[in-house]
């Protein structure tokens, strides 16, 4: 079981992350109206109910301090379009909790981010509902299906384009087509710094993976700063790096292992973005990199056990001698 930073309790970490997600939800409401509230409530309620059902089925007592299901539901909702049908939210969130969390033993034993698992399932199963988006400030119906014209995301457009009509200011504010809560770059940057300073996420992982991706983007795109700029604001990169990749439950314990983990995640990001041409590469990079964190912790634990055993044997030999 991977441990969060010792100086901070699990509850304190979850409270910090939930606070930031609620701020992003506020921005989603600003751009998409009441429908953003409804989608978030459906996701959170589904996650909470599924979590309680699984806990009861395992004959365990629910922990009122466990906010992980609520965080998974809200995280997933922010990764989806504001126009997503409600049944897709229910199905995807159920998968996030049932498969992403409880199949592996519940809180603290997860291998993958539940929100990432739910998102990948929804993207594969309902691509038209998940990969087409309304424009910010569109008037969206509150019924499950909307009749607005939907568009490809900014990320999808920039896979084959070298420029955009969006201004830098609009990009920084997330005023472009995409998931309803993942595009506000300025706000996400502040949140990343805040959570890292609060030690609620790993700043080491966050910095190392983004540095690798930015460097590769610069080189791959012919040393173009503009290309790096577009890559860094698209594909829900900053959101995923903060809320999916740098969260402690899925990270190795050692600092050097975290640097390696961040670098590997950055490499996966590059592969999915530039060779697989994936629209949201961070989600797939996080899922592939997660077992590496588990393996690094297992290797460290084995080494510590061997070292302790060796010390004990040496002490025994000394006493006998």
N, C-alpha and C positions, 0 to 999 in steps of 0.2 A: 504494500500500500504506500503510495507516494504521499509525502507530507508537505503541507504549506510551510512558509517561513515560520520558524519557531516563535519569534517575537510577536506574531499576530495570530489571533484566534481565527478559526475557520469562519465563525459568525461575523467577525469584523471585516474579513476579506469579502464575504458575500454581501454585506451591507454596502461596502464601497462600490462594488461592481453594480449592484442593483440601483444605487443612486445614479450612477452614470447612465445606465440603460434607461432610467426614467426620464432623464434630461433629453436623451435622444428621442424617446417616445414623444416628448413635448414638441420637438422639432418636426417629427413625422405628422403630428396633429396640425401644426402650422402649415405644412405643405399640402396635406391631403384631407384635413378636416376630421369629422367625427368617425368616419370609417376607419381611420387609423386606431382610434380608441377601441372600436368594436373588434377589430382583428387581434389586437393585443389582449383584450379581455378573453376572447375565445381561446387563444393560445395558452394563456396563463391558467385559465380554468381547466382546460383539457389536461395540461401538464400536472396540475395539482391533483385532480381526480385520479389520473392514471397512477401517480406516485402513491397515493393513499391505498388504492386497490392492490398494488404490488406489495406494499409494506404489510398490509393485512393478510394477503395471501401467503406471505412468508412468516406469518405469526409473530411479527415484530410490532413494537410500539412506535407510532409516529413521533418524530422529534419536531416540536414547534419552532425550534431554532434553525431547522434545515430549510434554507431558502433556495436550494439548488434547482428544484423543479420549477419554481417561479422564474428563476433566472434563465433556465433553458427555454421555457415557453416564451418569455419576452425577447430573448436573443433571437430565437427563430422567427418570431413575428417581424422583427425589424429587418431581417434578411429577405423577406418576401415582398412582392409588390403590394401596394395598397389595394389593388384591384383583385387580389387573389380570392377565389371562391371560398366560402367559409368551410365547406367540407374538406377542402385541401388542407386547411389549417388544422382541423381536427385530426385528420389521418396522419399528417406529417409530425405533429406534436406528439401524438400517441407513439409513433415509431421512435421519436427522439427519447422519450422516457422509458418505454418498454424495452427497446433494443439497445439504445445508447447507454442507458443507465442500469436497469435492473437485470438484464441478461448477464452482466458481468459482476453482479453482487451488490448493486446499489451504491449509495454515496461513499466515495473514497476508494472504490474498487474499479471505477470506470477505466476503460482503456482509451476511449474516444470521447470527444465532446459530443454530448447528446444533441445539441443544436446542429452541429455539423452533420451528424448522422441523419437527422430529420430533414435537413436541407437537401442533401444528396439524394435521398429517397424521393423527395418531392420534385426535384429537378428532373430526375430520370423518369418518374411515373407521370408527371403532369407538366411537361415542358411548356406547352402553350399558356398554361395558367401561371407559371412561375417565371418564365423568361421573357414575357411581354409586360410592358409597364405603362401606366398613365403618366401624363406630364404633371409636374408640380403645379398646384393650384387648380387642377381640373375639378369640376364639380362631379363627385362620384356618388352613385346611388348607394343606399344603405342595404339593398337587397344583396343576396349572395353573388349573383351575376351582375356585372356592370355592362352597359352598352356603349361606353366610351371607346374611342379609337385608341388602341394600344400600340406601343412602339418598342423596338429593340432598345436595349440599354445603351448608355454611353460606352460602356465597356465593350459590348459587341461591335459597335460602330468603329471604335478605335483599334480593333484587331487588324483591320485592313486599311484604315485611314491614317494620314500623317498630320492632319490638322482638324480643327473643329470650329464651329461658329460660336461656341460658348466662350464667354470671356473668362479671364483668369479669376475674376471676382466671383462669377457664377460657379466656377469649379470649386473654389474654396468654400462656398456656401452650400454646396451640394444641390444646386439648382439645375439638375439635369435628370434624364430618365434613368431609373434604377431602383433597387430595393428602397423601401420607404424610410429606413433609418440608418443607412450606412455611408452616406455621401458627404456629410458635413465635415469637411477636412479640418477646418480650423478648430472646431469643437472636439473632434476626435484627437487631434494633436495635443490639445490641452488635457484631455482625459488620459491619454497615454502617459504624459508626464506626471499628472496627479496620481494615478494609480501606481506608477513605478516608484515615486517618492514615498507614497504611503506603504509601499511594499505589499501591495495587494495583487500585483502582477510582477513578472520578472522583467525588469528593464534590460537585463543582459540578453535574454531571448529576443525581446522586441527589437533592440538596436541591432543585434547581429543579423537577424533574418532580413530586416529592411535594408541594411547596408549591403548585403550580398545581392539582393534583388535590384537595388538602385544601381549598383556598380555594373551588374550584368546588363541591365537595361541600357545604360549609357554606352557600353561597348557594342552590344548587339545592334543598336539603332544608329550606328555610325557616329558615336560621340555627340549625340543630340540631347541637349538639355530639355528641349520641349517634349521629346519622347519620354524621358524620365518623369517629367511633370505629369503627363497624361497617364502613364502607367501607375504612378503612386496614388492618384486620386480615383482610379477606376477599379473594377473587379472586387468591390468591397474590401480592398486590401488592408487599409488601416483598421477598419472595424474588426476584420477577422484576425489580424495580427494581435490586436489588443484583447478581444473577448473570446477568441477561440484558441489561439496559439500560445499566448504568454501567461495563461492562467495556471496556477500552481498544481492543481490535482493531476495534470498530465505531464509534468515536467520532471526531469531528473533532479536529484538533490544537489550534486556538486556544481560549483561555479563553472569549472572547465567543461563539464558535461553539458551544461546549459549553453555555453558558447558553441559547442559542436552541434548540439540540437538545433540552435538557431540557424547556424550555417546550413545544415542539412535541409531544414525547412525552407530556407531561402533558395536552395538549389532546386528543390521540388517545385517551388513557385515558378522559377524560371522555365523549367521543363514544361509545366502545364500551360504557362502563359505563351511561350514562344514556339513550342514544338507541337503540343497538343491543341493549341489555340483555344484553350478553355476560357469561358467567359468569366468565371469566378474561381480562379486558380487557388486562392488561399484556402478554400474549404477542402479541396482534395489534397493539398499539401499538408494540411493539419492532420487529416486522417491517416495519411501514409507515414507521417513523422511520429505520430503518437506512440506506436510500439517501440520506437527507438529510445524514447524516454524511459519506458518500462525496462527495456533491456539494459540500459546504462545503470539504472538503479539496482537491478539484480546483480550486475557485474560488480558494482561497488559493495553491495551487501556481502557477496561471496568473498571478496577480497578482505573485507573487515573481519569476517568470520575466520578466515584462514590466518590472518595476522594475530587475532586474539588467541586462536588455538596454538599458534607457534610460540607466542609469548608465555602462555600457560605451560606448554611443554618445557620451555627453557627454564622457567621458574622451578618446575618440578625436578628437572635434572640438577639444578643448582642446590636445592634442598637435599636431595638424595646424596649428592656428592659431598 
